[in-house]
Amino acid sequence: MERVIARGGPASTTTRVAREGGRRLTRSCSCRSSRREALGLGAAAALSLGPARFASCATTTTTTSERANRIARDYDRYSRNYDGLEVGEMAKAFELDDLRSVAVSKASGRTLEIGIGTGLNLELYDFERVSHLTGLDISSGMLQKSGERVASKGLGGKVDLVRGDAASLPFENDSFDSVVVSYSLCVVPDAPSSLAEIARVLKPSGSGFIVEHISSDIGPLAAYQGLLSPFITTFGKGCDPSKDIPALARQSGLVVHDLDRRVLGTVAYMRVTAA
């Protein structure tokens, strides 16, 4: 059963059910490190962690649903110091915060943010344009932190927080004018299903605004990302930067507009609409 944390306050008694399924096998590990530390240009920072840290973590084979549950547990722990890991000079140097601001600033109307985390994006929304924001995350620990941020900013009447799985959104078809995703699709175990869900919940006139770590369009670098993906995923809080998100979006019923690649093509902003 999925709990809904409403308007920045305590957990509501309202419930929704989000399905978790799938049998795709993945390799994952719950060791913790800053995603920025592990990503950098994609691999160099991960290698700098050294063999001792790699050896300290056993890699296991899991199903998609098992990995989703593990991610929820891991991010419950990360929530305690997540903000300190996700912002800073490295994020600025690689234009990660700049692209995040671009994506969030374009939202309007009834908006869904998938992977709201601790609510880092709340201060970037224009609530003159956004009539209501629903923030979804699979981690109750993250939602607790974002609820505190909602309350501190006095946004209780504008924001609801919902616990759920990006691959099985607990919302009706055509529910949102805007969907925002910032650096979350690299983490979700089933990115194609999550993108298909974005297409489903967007209104026909709506747009999704995505900023993400992705596979480079420079062939040798993309191959390098793929080679080191298991290590980066292990030490980058579950983020796999080798996913070709634009291609997956097109395959999942979305049209990709305004694709803007940065950092040798490894980070990108895109606007998407339902096909």
Summary of the structure (lengths in Angstrom):
residues: 275
radius of gyration: 17.4
end to end distance: 32.0
largest distance: 51.3
contacts: 972
relative contact order: 0.18
helix: 37%
strand: 27%
